[in-house]
Amino acid sequence: MRMNGAKALLESLKREGVELVFGYPGGVVLKLYDEIYKMNFPNILTGHEQGAVHAADGYARASGKVGVVIATSGPGAANLITGIATANMDSIPLVCITGQVKNTAIGKDSFQEVDVCGITTPITKHNYLVKDANELPRVVKEAFFIARTGRPGPVCIDIAADVFNTEIDFNYPNEINLRGYTGENPVDEKSVAEVVTALENCERPLLFIGGGVISSETSNVLREVLDILGCPCTSTMMGIGAIEPERDGYLGFAGMHGSYGSNMAIQACDLLLAIGMRFSDRVTGNVAEFAPHAKIVHFELDPAEVNKNVQVDYKVLGDLKISLPILRDKLKASGINFAEKFGGWKNQALEEGAKHPFSYKAEGDVIKPGALITHISEIADDNTIAVTDVGQHQMWAAQFFKTQAPRQFLTSGGMGTMGFGLPAAMGAKLACPKKNVILFTGDGSIMMNIQELATIADNNIDVKIVVVHNFILGMVGQWQRLFYNHHYSASELKLKRDLVKIAQAMGIRGYRLTKAEELDYDLTEILYSKGPVLVDVYVPQEENVIPMVPGGKRLDQMVL
């Protein structure tokens, strides 16, 4: 079939099952957008390229599919960088398509030329510069394969402008031949057998569940493993949703702002089974004193993560889709009643956690963030997707919103990217149109990509936006209160802006809540109304997120 490179690219995307893309046109991708017009290929025009890449990210997180974003050369491509880095840190599969100047202009500091491959090499799983139109179908096939297999991640395809106009005979490849990469991650059964032996010999095991469980779609198998073991478990923030919050033995998420019960259990356990996590510094606290009494097991797909931050005693390398069923079956075959063996330890961990649960103090008619998010959690259905920006509201959402299933708590974990939430929520709703999507954001974060309110309105994307409004960069202000003698240097947001009016000006209904009594009779009706809504909720400026593990301290040295 004869066609130009632009059409060949879109046909290739269709072969990969792409249903829509997020993008922003510009000079060198005009031929591509002309073919988008001719083919009526679904493209969500965002207000900014950063909004487009975060939307593709949210789409991928909510659906498990590869998100796709398109940008033009130069500033368009450069505006994707923060979003690509965000996806890379959290192992999110994206294919980022950027236009490049034509072949004869590359390397000459041409108008709107940047070295996309050079810039993105450290923050992508792989990237390509396509200068020959005949290579385009193969490159797209490889890019999607690389993005979605193994440890997922972003792949960038930079395409010279003249490639879009060049006629080729289109043949989409059926097979992939990549030197040194097959996408397969086998598991050594002996390493799993060693873990079972360790479980047979320990007294206080703790399962530590990471985002890898969600990306590998192995939550159900992990829940079966927990049913057999009957031991306590915790998660990273990225692992929220892998385990149902009501499960007997679930202690909440762990780390800097994690639960008292989780952090104390980590410090007390004698066998820590880390499943699909990378031991981030926000999880470990002082690494030298992390889990001091425990032998550490690491189930991990990426060998680069093993012994990178924490030295482990047992490693099970490979895909969790393979290793967790093997673990489950070997535990069943052991003949040991693990639930009975570990029941006392589980109860002890739960009793310890009950001493300092996530909580807040009611004060008159003031709306406390914990009360706000608890109320929303209670009225939300079990299929609701909660999306957050980054800061105090992110931690309150992690603490108080009860996420029932995988891919229903979407947040920027590794990069901590303010401005992620609004476009990511938009992408999540487009990926899962039958699910309710609620964004928790702050009065700082919302401003970083606030132009996407117009995108949401223009496309009637039914996202409910809850602004936890405390007139300060909340987490910055908290650190300034605790460690810098209340010096609010460049963190207060006492600005002359009205978020309700901004929302209304962009075509979205806006409401403001300032009193606790309004939560009961207003919020339910607002959140279950049809169409996008922004709710601006005033909360106290000096409310802290606790518990908190100060930098350099052990997990059991929490501010309570």
C-alpha positions as CSV (number, residue, x, y, z in Angstrom):
1,M,0.0,0.0,0.0
2,R,1.5,3.3,-1.1
3,M,1.3,6.3,1.3
4,N,3.2,9.1,2.7
5,G,5.1,9.0,6.0
6,A,2.5,10.9,8.0
7,K,-0.3,8.5,7.0
8,A,2.1,5.5,7.6
9,L,2.7,6.8,11.1
10,L,-1.1,7.0,11.9
11,E,-1.7,3.6,10.3
12,S,1.1,2.2,12.5
13,L,-0.6,3.7,15.6
14,K,-3.9,2.1,14.6
15,R,-2.1,-1.3,14.3
16,E,-0.9,-0.8,17.8
17,G,-4.5,-0.3,19.1
18,V,-4.1,3.4,19.7
19,E,-7.6,5.0,20.1
20,L,-6.6,8.6,20.6
21,V,-3.5,10.8,21.0
22,F,-2.9,14.0,22.9
23,G,-1.0,16.7,21.0
24,Y,-0.3,20.2,19.9
25,P,0.5,21.1,16.2
26,G,3.3,23.2,14.9
27,G,5.3,23.9,11.7
28,V,7.1,20.6,11.1
29,V,4.2,18.4,12.0
30,L,1.6,20.1,9.8
31,K,1.7,17.3,7.3
32,L,1.0,14.8,10.1
33,Y,-1.9,16.9,11.4
34,D,-3.3,17.2,7.8
35,E,-3.5,13.4,7.7
36,I,-5.0,13.4,11.2
37,Y,-7.7,15.7,9.7
38,K,-8.2,13.5,6.7
39,M,-8.4,10.3,8.7
40,N,-10.5,11.8,11.5
41,F,-7.9,10.4,13.9
42,P,-8.9,11.3,17.5
43,N,-6.5,14.0,18.8
44,I,-7.1,15.9,22.0
45,L,-5.8,19.4,21.6
46,T,-4.4,20.5,25.0
47,G,-3.5,24.0,26.1
48,H,0.2,23.2,26.4
49,E,2.5,20.3,25.4
50,Q,3.2,19.6,29.1
51,G,-0.5,19.1,29.6
52,A,-0.6,16.7,26.6
53,V,2.2,14.5,28.0
54,H,0.7,14.4,31.5
55,A,-2.7,13.5,30.0
56,A,-1.1,10.7,28.0
57,D,0.5,9.6,31.2
58,G,-2.8,9.6,33.1
59,Y,-4.4,7.7,30.3
60,A,-1.7,5.0,30.5
61,R,-1.9,4.8,34.3
62,A,-5.6,4.4,34.4
63,S,-5.9,1.9,31.4
64,G,-2.6,0.0,31.4
65,K,-2.3,0.9,27.7
66,V,0.5,2.9,26.1
67,G,-0.2,6.6,26.1
68,V,0.7,8.6,23.0
69,V,1.6,12.3,22.7
70,I,2.6,14.4,19.7
71,A,4.5,17.6,19.7
72,T,6.3,19.8,17.1
73,S,10.0,20.5,17.0
74,G,12.0,22.8,19.3
75,P,9.9,24.3,22.1
76,G,7.1,21.8,21.5
77,A,9.4,18.9,22.0
78,A,11.2,20.6,24.9
79,N,7.9,21.2,26.7
80,L,7.4,17.4,26.9
81,I,10.6,16.9,29.0
82,T,9.0,17.3,32.5
83,G,6.2,14.9,31.6
84,I,8.6,12.3,30.0
85,A,10.8,12.4,33.2
86,T,7.7,12.0,35.3
87,A,6.6,8.9,33.4
88,N,10.1,7.5,33.4
89,M,10.5,7.7,37.2
90,D,7.2,5.9,37.7
91,S,7.7,3.3,34.9
92,I,4.7,4.5,32.8
93,P,4.5,3.3,29.1
94,L,4.4,6.3,26.7
95,V,5.3,6.8,23.1
96,C,6.2,10.4,22.5
97,I,6.3,11.5,18.9
98,T,8.1,14.7,18.1
99,G,8.7,16.5,14.9
100,Q,12.2,17.5,13.9
101,V,13.5,19.9,11.3
102,K,14.0,18.4,7.8
103,N,17.1,16.2,7.2
104,T,19.1,18.9,5.4
105,A,18.6,21.3,8.3
106,I,19.5,18.9,11.2
107,G,22.6,20.0,13.1
108,K,22.7,23.5,11.8
109,D,20.9,25.3,14.6
110,S,17.9,25.7,12.4
111,F,14.7,27.4,13.4
112,Q,13.0,25.5,16.2
113,E,15.7,22.7,16.2
114,V,16.7,20.9,19.4
115,D,18.5,17.7,19.9
116,V,15.5,15.7,21.1
117,C,17.4,12.4,21.3
118,G,20.2,14.0,23.3
119,I,17.9,15.7,25.7
120,T,15.7,12.6,26.3
121,T,18.3,9.9,26.5
122,P,18.6,10.0,30.3
123,I,14.8,10.0,30.8
124,T,13.5,7.5,28.3
125,K,13.7,3.7,28.0
126,H,14.8,4.3,24.4
127,N,14.6,6.9,21.7
128,Y,14.9,7.1,17.9
129,L,15.7,9.8,15.3
130,V,13.9,8.8,12.1
131,K,15.5,10.2,8.9
132,D,14.3,7.6,6.5
133,A,10.5,7.2,5.9
134,N,10.9,3.5,5.2
135,E,12.1,2.9,8.8
136,L,9.0,4.4,10.3
137,P,6.7,1.3,10.6
138,R,9.5,-0.8,12.1
139,V,10.4,2.0,14.6
140,V,6.8,2.4,15.7
141,K,6.5,-1.4,16.2
142,E,9.7,-1.4,18.3
143,A,8.8,1.7,20.3
144,F,5.5,0.2,21.5
145,F,7.1,-3.1,22.2
146,I,9.8,-1.5,24.3
147,A,7.4,0.9,26.1
148,R,5.0,-1.8,27.2
149,T,7.2,-4.8,27.9
150,G,9.6,-5.6,30.8
151,R,9.7,-2.6,33.1
152,P,7.5,-0.1,31.3
153,G,8.6,3.3,30.3
154,P,8.6,6.2,27.8
155,V,10.0,5.9,24.3
156,C,10.6,8.9,22.1
157,I,10.4,8.9,18.3
158,D,11.8,12.1,16.7
159,I,10.9,12.4,13.1
160,A,12.5,14.6,10.5
161,A,9.9,16.8,8.8
162,D,10.5,15.5,5.2
163,V,9.8,12.0,6.4
164,F,6.1,12.9,6.7
165,N,5.9,13.9,3.1
166,T,7.9,11.0,1.6
167,E,6.0,8.2,-0.2
168,I,6.7,4.6,0.9
169,D,5.2,1.2,0.4
170,F,3.6,0.6,3.8
171,N,4.1,-2.8,5.3
172,Y,3.6,-3.1,9.0
173,P,6.0,-5.7,10.5
174,N,4.7,-8.8,12.3
175,E,7.9,-9.6,14.2
176,I,10.5,-7.7,16.2
177,N,14.2,-8.3,16.2
178,L,16.0,-6.2,18.8
179,R,19.6,-7.1,19.6
180,G,19.9,-7.8,23.4
181,Y,16.2,-7.3,24.2
182,T,13.4,-9.8,24.0
183,G,11.1,-8.3,26.6
184,E,11.1,-11.7,28.4
185,N,12.0,-11.9,32.1
186,P,12.2,-15.5,33.3
187,V,12.3,-16.5,36.9
188,D,14.7,-19.0,38.6
189,E,12.4,-21.2,40.7
190,K,15.2,-22.0,43.1
191,S,15.3,-18.3,44.2
192,V,11.5,-18.5,45.0
193,A,12.1,-21.8,46.9
194,E,14.7,-20.0,49.1
195,V,12.1,-17.3,50.0
196,V,9.6,-20.0,51.0
197,T,12.3,-21.6,53.2
198,A,12.9,-18.1,54.8
199,L,9.2,-17.8,55.4
200,E,9.1,-21.2,57.1
201,N,11.9,-20.1,59.4
202,C,10.9,-16.5,60.3
203,E,8.5,-15.2,62.9
204,R,7.6,-11.7,61.8
205,P,7.3,-11.4,58.0
206,L,6.0,-8.2,56.4
207,L,5.0,-7.9,52.7
208,F,5.9,-4.5,51.2
209,I,4.0,-3.9,48.0
210,G,5.2,-1.5,45.3
211,G,3.9,-0.1,42.0
212,G,5.3,-3.0,40.1
213,V,2.4,-5.1,41.3
214,I,0.0,-2.7,39.7
215,S,1.9,-2.4,36.4
216,S,2.3,-6.1,36.1
217,E,-1.4,-6.7,36.8
218,T,-0.6,-9.2,39.5
219,S,-2.7,-7.7,42.4
220,N,-5.1,-10.7,42.4
221,V,-2.2,-13.2,42.8
222,L,-0.6,-11.1,45.5
223,R,-3.9,-11.1,47.4
224,E,-3.9,-14.9,47.2
225,V,-0.4,-15.0,48.6
226,L,-1.6,-12.8,51.5
227,D,-4.6,-15.1,52.1
228,I,-2.1,-18.0,52.5
229,L,0.4,-16.1,54.7
230,G,-2.0,-14.2,56.9
231,C,0.8,-11.8,57.8
232,P,0.7,-8.0,57.9
233,C,1.4,-6.0,54.8
234,T,2.1,-2.4,53.7
235,S,2.6,-0.6,50.4
236,T,4.5,2.3,48.9
237,M,2.4,5.2,47.7
238,M,2.7,3.9,44.2
239,G,1.4,0.5,45.4
240,I,-1.8,2.0,46.8
241,G,-4.8,0.1,45.4
242,A,-2.9,-3.2,44.9
243,I,-4.4,-4.3,48.3
244,E,-7.9,-3.5,49.4
245,P,-7.8,-1.0,52.3
246,E,-10.1,-3.1,54.5
247,R,-7.9,-6.2,54.3
248,D,-7.1,-7.6,57.8
249,G,-3.5,-6.9,58.2
250,Y,-3.1,-4.0,55.8
251,L,-1.3,-1.2,57.7
252,G,-1.5,1.5,55.1
253,F,1.2,3.0,53.0
254,A,4.7,3.5,54.4
255,G,7.4,6.1,54.3
256,M,7.9,9.8,55.1
257,H,4.2,10.5,55.5
258,G,3.1,6.9,55.8
259,S,1.3,5.2,58.6
260,Y,2.7,4.8,62.1
261,G,1.8,1.1,62.0
262,S,3.6,0.5,58.6
263,N,6.8,2.2,59.6
264,M,6.9,0.5,63.0
265,A,6.3,-2.9,61.4
266,I,9.1,-2.3,59.0
267,Q,11.5,-1.6,61.9
268,A,10.2,-4.6,63.9
269,C,9.9,-7.4,61.2
270,D,12.4,-10.1,60.8
271,L,11.7,-10.8,57.1
272,L,10.7,-8.1,54.7
273,L,9.4,-9.2,51.3
274,A,9.6,-6.2,48.9
275,I,7.4,-6.9,45.9
276,G,7.9,-4.7,42.8
277,M,9.4,-1.6,44.5
278,R,12.7,0.3,44.4
279,F,13.4,1.4,48.0
280,S,13.0,5.1,47.3
281,D,14.5,7.4,49.9
282,R,11.0,8.6,50.7
283,V,10.2,5.0,51.8
284,T,13.4,4.0,53.6
285,G,14.2,7.1,55.7
286,N,17.8,6.6,57.0
287,V,18.9,3.7,54.8
288,A,21.6,2.5,57.3
289,E,18.9,1.9,59.9
290,F,16.1,0.7,57.7
291,A,14.5,-2.6,58.7
292,P,17.4,-3.3,61.1
293,H,16.2,-6.8,62.3
294,A,15.1,-8.1,59.0
295,K,16.4,-10.3,56.2
296,I,15.3,-8.6,53.1
297,V,13.7,-10.3,50.0
298,H,13.4,-8.4,46.7
299,F,11.1,-9.5,44.0
300,E,12.1,-7.3,41.1
301,L,12.0,-7.3,37.3
302,D,14.8,-4.7,36.8
303,P,18.3,-6.0,38.0
304,A,19.5,-2.4,38.2
305,E,17.2,-1.8,41.2
306,V,18.5,-4.8,43.2
307,N,21.1,-3.6,45.9
308,K,20.9,-0.1,44.5
309,N,19.5,1.6,47.6
310,V,19.2,-1.3,50.1
311,Q,21.3,-4.4,50.3
312,V,19.1,-7.5,50.2
313,D,19.5,-11.1,51.4
314,Y,17.4,-12.8,48.8
315,K,16.6,-11.7,45.2
316,V,13.9,-13.0,42.9
317,L,14.6,-11.5,39.5
318,G,12.0,-11.6,36.8
319,D,8.4,-10.8,35.9
320,L,6.0,-10.8,38.8
321,K,3.5,-12.5,36.5
322,I,5.8,-15.6,36.7
323,S,7.3,-15.3,40.2
324,L,4.2,-14.6,42.3
325,P,2.2,-17.6,41.0
326,I,5.3,-19.8,41.7
327,L,5.4,-18.3,45.3
328,R,1.7,-18.9,45.8
329,D,1.9,-22.5,44.6
330,K,5.0,-23.3,46.7
331,L,3.4,-21.9,49.8
332,K,0.4,-24.0,49.3
333,A,2.5,-27.1,48.8
334,S,4.6,-26.5,51.9
335,G,1.9,-28.0,54.2
336,I,2.4,-25.2,56.8
337,N,-0.5,-23.2,58.3
338,F,1.2,-19.8,57.8
339,A,-1.8,-17.8,58.8
340,E,-1.9,-19.6,62.2
341,K,1.9,-19.2,62.5
342,F,1.9,-15.4,61.8
343,G,-1.5,-14.5,63.4
344,G,0.0,-13.3,66.6
345,W,2.5,-11.1,64.8
346,K,-0.2,-9.7,62.5
347,N,-2.4,-8.7,65.6
348,Q,0.6,-7.2,67.2
349,A,1.3,-5.0,64.2
350,L,-2.3,-3.9,64.0
351,E,-2.4,-3.1,67.7
352,E,0.7,-1.0,67.3
353,G,-0.7,0.8,64.3
354,A,-4.0,1.6,66.2
355,K,-2.0,3.7,68.7
356,H,-1.6,6.5,66.1
357,P,-4.0,6.1,63.1
358,F,-4.3,8.7,60.4
359,S,-6.5,11.4,62.0
360,Y,-7.4,15.1,62.2
361,K,-8.8,17.3,64.9
362,A,-12.1,19.1,64.2
363,E,-12.0,22.8,65.0
364,G,-15.3,24.6,65.0
365,D,-16.7,25.1,61.5
366,V,-13.3,25.0,59.8
367,I,-12.9,22.4,57.0
368,K,-10.0,20.2,57.8
369,P,-8.3,18.5,54.8
370,G,-8.6,15.0,56.5
371,A,-12.3,15.6,57.0
372,L,-12.7,16.8,53.4
373,I,-11.0,13.8,51.8
374,T,-12.6,11.3,54.3
375,H,-16.0,12.6,53.3
376,I,-15.3,12.4,49.6
377,S,-14.0,8.8,50.1
378,E,-17.2,7.9,51.9
379,I,-19.5,9.2,49.2
380,A,-17.4,8.0,46.2
381,D,-18.2,4.6,44.7
382,D,-15.6,1.8,44.7
383,N,-14.7,2.4,41.0
384,T,-13.7,6.0,41.5
385,I,-10.3,7.0,40.2
386,A,-8.5,9.4,42.5
387,V,-5.8,11.6,40.9
388,T,-3.5,13.9,42.8
389,D,-1.1,16.7,42.2
390,V,1.9,17.0,44.5
391,G,2.2,18.4,48.0
392,Q,0.3,18.2,51.2
393,H,-3.0,17.4,49.5
394,Q,-1.3,14.4,47.8
395,M,-0.3,13.0,51.2
396,W,-3.8,13.6,52.7
397,A,-5.3,11.9,49.7
398,A,-3.0,8.9,50.2
399,Q,-3.8,8.8,53.9
400,F,-7.6,9.3,53.8
401,F,-9.0,8.2,50.4
402,K,-9.8,4.5,50.4
403,T,-8.6,3.2,47.1
404,Q,-10.2,-0.2,46.4
405,A,-8.5,-1.4,43.2
406,P,-5.3,-1.1,41.1
407,R,-5.0,1.9,38.7
408,Q,-7.4,3.9,40.9
409,F,-4.9,6.1,42.7
410,L,-2.8,8.1,40.2
411,T,0.0,10.3,41.4
412,S,3.4,11.5,40.5
413,G,5.6,9.5,42.9
414,G,9.2,9.6,41.8
415,M,9.4,13.1,40.3
416,G,6.8,14.7,42.5
417,T,5.6,16.9,39.6
418,M,3.3,19.8,40.5
419,G,1.0,20.4,37.6
420,F,0.6,16.7,36.9
421,G,-2.8,16.2,38.3
422,L,-5.2,18.2,36.1
423,P,-4.1,16.9,32.7
424,A,-3.6,13.4,34.2
425,A,-7.1,13.4,35.5
426,M,-8.3,14.4,32.0
427,G,-6.4,11.5,30.5
428,A,-7.7,9.0,33.1
429,K,-11.3,10.0,32.4
430,L,-10.8,9.6,28.6
431,A,-9.3,6.1,29.3
432,C,-12.1,5.1,31.6
433,P,-15.2,7.1,30.7
434,K,-17.5,4.9,32.8
435,K,-15.6,5.6,36.0
436,N,-15.8,8.7,38.2
437,V,-12.6,10.7,38.3
438,I,-11.8,13.0,41.2
439,L,-8.7,15.2,41.2
440,F,-7.2,16.4,44.5
441,T,-5.0,19.4,43.9
442,G,-3.7,22.5,45.7
443,D,-3.9,26.2,45.0
444,G,-0.2,26.0,44.0
445,S,-0.4,22.9,41.8
446,I,-3.6,23.9,40.0
447,M,-1.9,27.0,38.6
448,M,0.9,25.1,36.9
449,N,-1.3,23.6,34.1
450,I,-4.5,25.5,34.7
451,Q,-4.9,26.1,31.0
452,E,-6.2,22.5,30.8
453,L,-9.5,23.6,32.4
454,A,-10.3,24.9,28.9
455,T,-9.4,21.5,27.4
456,I,-11.7,19.8,29.8
457,A,-14.5,22.2,29.1
458,D,-14.1,22.1,25.3
459,N,-14.2,18.3,25.3
460,N,-16.8,18.0,28.1
461,I,-14.5,15.7,30.1
462,D,-16.3,14.9,33.3
463,V,-13.6,15.4,35.9
464,K,-14.4,16.6,39.4
465,I,-11.7,19.0,40.6
466,V,-11.2,19.5,44.4
467,V,-8.8,22.3,45.3
468,V,-7.4,22.0,48.8
469,H,-6.9,25.7,49.2
470,N,-4.6,26.8,52.0
471,F,-3.1,30.0,50.5
472,I,0.4,28.6,50.6
473,L,2.7,26.1,48.9
474,G,1.6,23.6,51.5
475,M,4.5,21.2,51.8
476,V,7.1,24.0,51.4
477,G,5.3,25.9,54.1
478,Q,5.2,22.9,56.4
479,W,9.0,22.4,56.1
480,Q,9.5,26.2,56.7
481,R,7.4,26.0,59.8
482,L,9.1,22.9,61.2
483,F,12.7,23.5,60.2
484,Y,13.1,27.2,59.1
485,N,11.5,29.1,62.1
486,H,8.3,29.9,60.2
487,H,10.1,31.8,57.5
488,Y,7.6,31.7,54.7
489,S,10.0,32.7,52.0
490,A,8.3,32.9,48.6
491,S,5.7,30.2,49.6
492,E,2.5,32.2,50.6
493,L,-0.1,32.4,47.9
494,K,-2.1,35.4,49.0
495,L,-2.8,36.5,45.5
496,K,-5.7,38.3,43.9
497,R,-7.0,35.3,42.0
498,D,-10.4,33.7,42.2
499,L,-10.3,30.0,41.1
500,V,-14.1,29.8,40.9
501,K,-14.2,32.6,38.4
502,I,-11.2,31.3,36.5
503,A,-13.0,27.9,36.1
504,Q,-16.3,29.7,35.1
505,A,-14.4,31.8,32.6
506,M,-13.0,28.6,31.0
507,G,-16.4,27.0,30.8
508,I,-16.5,24.9,34.0
509,R,-18.9,25.2,36.9
510,G,-17.2,26.5,40.0
511,Y,-18.1,26.3,43.7
512,R,-16.5,27.5,46.9
513,L,-16.8,25.8,50.3
514,T,-15.5,27.5,53.4
515,K,-17.5,25.8,56.3
516,A,-17.5,22.2,57.6
517,E,-21.3,22.1,57.4
518,E,-21.2,22.6,53.7
519,L,-19.5,19.2,53.2
520,D,-22.7,17.3,54.1
521,Y,-25.3,19.1,52.1
522,D,-23.3,20.5,49.1
523,L,-20.4,18.2,48.3
524,T,-22.4,15.1,47.5
525,E,-24.7,16.9,45.1
526,I,-21.7,18.6,43.4
527,L,-19.6,15.5,42.9
528,Y,-22.5,13.5,41.5
529,S,-23.7,16.2,39.1
530,K,-23.0,15.7,35.4
531,G,-20.1,17.5,33.7
532,P,-16.8,18.9,34.9
533,V,-16.8,20.9,38.1
534,L,-14.2,22.7,40.2
535,V,-14.7,22.9,44.0
536,D,-12.5,25.4,45.8
537,V,-12.3,24.4,49.4
538,Y,-10.7,26.7,52.0
539,V,-8.6,24.9,54.7
540,P,-6.3,26.2,57.5
541,Q,-3.0,27.4,56.3
542,E,-0.9,25.9,59.1
543,E,-2.3,22.4,59.0
544,N,0.5,19.8,58.9
545,V,0.7,16.4,57.2
546,I,1.5,13.9,60.0
547,P,3.0,11.5,60.7
548,M,6.3,12.8,59.2
549,V,9.7,11.2,59.2
550,P,12.2,14.2,59.0
551,G,15.1,13.8,56.6
552,G,17.9,11.6,57.8
553,K,15.8,10.0,60.6
554,R,14.7,6.4,61.0
555,L,11.2,5.3,60.1
556,D,10.4,4.9,63.8
557,Q,11.5,8.5,64.6
558,M,8.2,10.0,63.3
559,V,6.8,13.4,64.2
560,L,3.3,12.5,65.4
